[in-house]
Amino acid sequence: MEIEELAADGRPKAIFSLDIPAGKLRISSPPTVTSPQTGFSWLNRCLSPFLPAGYPSTVTPDYTPYQIYNSLQAFASTIAGLLASRAVFVGMGVGSEDASLVTTMLLHIAQETIGRVATIVFAHRFSQRIEAEVKFYRFFADIVNDTAFMLDCMSPAMSTLGRVITLCVSNACRAVCGVAGGSSKAILCSHFAKAGNIGELSAKGGSQETMVSLMGMWVGGVLVSKVHGTVATWSCLIPLLVFHLWANWKAVRSVCLSSLNTDRALIFFRGVLEGQVKDAQQVGAEETILGRRTVSCGLRGLYLTRFRVGVGVNDLVACMYGRADHESRNLHDLIDLFHIFGEEEYVLWFDVDKREALILLKDTATGPTQARSICHLLRCLRTQATTASAAEAHGREQGSRPIKRAIEPSERLHDSQQRLSMSTDGYHRSIQLLLDTLHENREQWSRIRDQAEEVGWDLGLTDLVKGQGARIRLNDEEVKKVQ
C-alpha cells in the first residue's frame, strides 16, 4: 500500500510505502522534487512565517503586489510615527524640569477619551459602508493617519490649550484610522483567501507588518537621532508621508475585487451595454478611489444629477412630486409604479426632466437584484440619450394620449396606464421609458448575468447601498383594495 502525502497547495510532499506482510513503512520523495530546488528551500523556510501555506496558489493573484506596497507603506509609516512621537514628547515637556506628571497624565486621559469616543461614533456612522467601499476606506485610513502625524509635529509650537486640542484631534484621527483600516484589511483578507484561509492570511499579514515595523523602528531610530530642529523634521516628514500615501495608493489600485459596488457596477454594466464584457482587472483599472463617478451613458453627455439605492417611500414621493405628499390624488401614481415592478424585487424611478434616479429594494432583494436594477437604470439613461430628440417630439405629439405599450396583458396594468395618460408629460415620458427598458432588461438579463459570471464576477456580493438603507414589503392585496 502506498500513501501519498500532499502539501497545503496540493503538490506531492512524500510517499509512504507500507509493507503489510512485513509490517514496515518506507518513506520516499515524490519524483517531482529535484535537487536544483534545494537552493530555494532555504528561502522558502525563511519566508514561511510570513507567507500563507501553499503560496502563491492559495491566494489571489493581486495578493503579492498588494503586500509589497503595503509593506513599503508600513515601513514609511513607522519612521514618520517616530518623528511624530518625538514631537509629542517634546510638547509634553519630556526632559524639561517644568514638566508636570499630573498634567501629562490628564492630557493622556483626554486623548484616550476623545479617541475612544471617535471610535464608537465612526463605527456607528460608517461601519456599514466599509464593505461596499473597501478601497476608499483603506486609503482613507492612511490619509487620516498621516493627518495625525502632521498634527503631532505641529503641537510643540502651540500654546498649552492649542496643544491639548491638537493632540486630542490627532488621537481621534488615529482612532478613525484603526476602525477604517482594521475593517478594510479584514475584508481584503477574505478576498485574498482563495483557499478559505482567511485566518492564516490575517495572522501572516500581521507578522509581515510586525517585521517591517521592526525594520522601520531601527532605521527611524537612527534618523531621529540625526535629525534635529523644526525645519529638518518637516523636511524628512513630508517626503515620508508622500511616499507613504503613494505606496498605499498603489496597494489599493492593485486589488481586483470580484464584487460589485456602485462604481464597479457602473463601469461594468456601461461596458456591457456598449458590447464590452470587462473582467475585474479591467474594471479595477478604471475604478476611482477617492473621486465620485458621474452616472452617465457616454452618449450626448447625458448624466444623472442624483442617484441613490435603497431609499424609502418618503424619498420616492419627494422625488416624484417635489415634497413628501401623501394625499390621495398621488396614491394612484405610486400604485401604478409598484404594479409595473410587481414581478421585480426592486422599484426604479427615473425622472427624465430632473435627471434623478431612485431604486427601492424589496425585502426579498439580493445582490443580483441590485446588479439587475443598476443595469436597468443605465439602460434607461442610454435609451434616453440615443432617442432624446425623437422622445421629445413624440412626447409633444402624443400629449394626453394613453400609453400603448404594456409589459404584461393584465387588466389591472391597463387601468394603471389609462391613469398615467392623465399625468404630466414628464411623468408620462418617465413611465414610458421605464416600461420599454424593463421589458428589454428582462429579456437580456439572463445573458448578461451569465457573461458576468464567466469573467469572474460574483453578483451575489453586489452591494450598492451606502449605509444602512431601507427595504420595502408590498402587500398586493392591500394595493388592490386601495384601487
DAJOJO-V913071 format. One record per helix or strand. SS is the DSSP state (~ for helix, > for strand). FROM is the first residue (numbers start at 1). TO is the last residue. If there is no record, write none. Layout:
SS;FROM;TO  SS;FROM;TO
//
This chain:
>;2;6  >;12;19  >;24;28  ~;35;47  >;59;59  ~;62;92  ~;101;130  ~;134;155  ~;160;192  >;193;193  ~;198;226  ~;230;253  ~;262;273  ~;280;286  >;296;296  >;303;303  >;306;309  ~;313;321  ~;328;340  >;346;351  >;356;362  ~;367;386  ~;388;398  ~;411;420  ~;425;454  ~;459;461  >;471;472  ~;476;482
//
